[in-house]
Amino acid sequence: QFFNILGKGTFGVFDYSFALEEDQIATIGTGKQVSYLSYSKFYDEMNKRGLKMYVKVGSSKIDHTLKRAWVDCIYGEENLCKDYMALDKEIRVNLGIGLAGTDGSARLLNRDLDPEWLEINEFINNNL
């Protein structure tokens, strides 16, 4: 289902949690069961499709206890991902300038005018 949704477009911005080992099923606080796709299955399928995923480092994390990665990410054709990252930085810098001295402006920009983006495999490997 996940790849069917992703396959409907050429680019996406979202957050997602992956199981770092095998697929996981867990019950969350609402009592609902949630499935966590294995990162290696995702990565293999993404590569077959010739697509890329980049992770915003400052707002993503690895949970070693649960063996999961939570990523704030972009996914799609490489040129679209690179265009998005450049535009994201440009907008943040301009908003930072325009909002300088305004109460709450740092929170609006998540205190990050120049977020670091890494290809997902690099992010995972750097944080294991």
C-alpha positions in Angstrom: 0.0 0.0 0.0 2.8 2.4 0.9 4.5 2.0 -2.5 1.1 2.3 -4.3 0.6 5.7 -2.7 4.2 6.8 -3.4 3.9 5.6 -7.0 1.0 8.0 -7.7 3.3 11.0 -7.9 6.9 12.1 -8.7 7.6 13.9 -5.4 6.4 13.9 -1.8 7.0 15.5 1.6 6.1 13.5 4.7 7.3 11.9 7.9 7.4 8.1 8.3 8.7 5.5 10.8 10.6 2.5 9.5 11.5 -0.7 11.4 15.3 -1.0 11.3 15.2 -4.8 11.2 12.2 -6.9 10.1 8.7 -5.4 9.7 7.1 -4.6 13.1 3.5 -4.5 14.3 2.8 -2.4 17.4 -0.2 -1.2 19.3 -0.1 2.6 19.8 -1.7 4.6 22.6 -5.1 4.7 20.9 -5.2 0.9 20.9 -4.8 0.8 17.1 -2.3 -1.5 15.5 0.4 0.1 13.3 2.7 -1.7 10.9 6.3 -0.5 10.5 7.8 -1.4 7.1 11.3 -2.8 7.2 13.8 -0.1 6.1 15.8 -2.6 4.0 12.6 -3.6 2.1 11.8 0.1 1.5 15.3 0.9 0.4 15.5 -2.0 -2.1 12.1 -1.0 -3.6 13.0 2.7 -3.8 16.3 1.8 -5.7 14.4 -0.5 -8.1 12.2 2.5 -9.0 15.2 4.9 -9.4 13.9 7.3 -6.8 15.6 9.0 -3.8 14.7 9.8 -0.3 16.4 12.6 1.7 16.0 13.1 5.4 16.0 16.4 7.3 18.6 15.5 9.9 17.6 18.0 12.6 14.0 16.7 12.9 14.6 13.0 12.4 15.8 10.4 14.8 16.7 6.7 15.5 15.1 5.0 18.4 17.6 2.3 19.3 15.3 0.7 21.9 12.4 0.2 19.6 14.7 -0.4 16.6 12.9 2.3 14.5 13.8 5.3 12.5 11.5 8.3 12.4 12.3 10.5 9.4 11.1 13.9 8.2 11.7 13.4 4.5 11.3 14.1 0.9 10.9 11.4 -1.7 10.9 11.3 -5.5 13.0 12.0 -8.5 16.4 13.2 -7.6 16.2 16.5 -9.5 12.9 17.4 -7.8 14.4 16.5 -4.4 17.4 18.7 -5.0 15.2 21.6 -6.3 13.0 21.3 -3.2 16.1 21.4 -0.8 17.4 24.5 -2.5 14.0 26.2 -2.5 13.4 25.2 1.2 16.7 26.9 2.2 15.9 30.0 0.1 12.5 30.4 1.7 13.8 29.9 5.2 16.6 32.4 4.7 14.1 35.0 3.3 11.6 34.4 6.0 14.3 34.7 8.7 15.3 38.0 7.3 11.7 39.2 6.9 10.7 38.1 10.4 13.9 39.2 12.2 13.0 40.5 15.6 9.4 39.2 15.4 8.2 37.2 18.5 7.9 33.6 17.7 9.8 33.7 14.4 12.4 31.2 15.5 9.7 28.7 16.4 8.0 29.2 13.0 11.2 28.2 11.2 12.0 25.4 13.7 15.1 27.4 14.6 16.7 26.0 11.4 17.4 28.4 8.6 19.7 26.0 6.8 18.5 22.4 7.5 20.9 19.6 6.8 19.5 17.0 4.4 21.1 13.5 3.9 20.2 10.6 1.6 18.3 8.2 3.8 20.9 5.4 3.7 23.6 7.8 4.9 21.3 9.1 7.7 20.5 5.5 8.9 24.2 4.4 8.7 25.5 7.5 10.5 23.1 7.0 13.4 23.1 3.2 14.0 
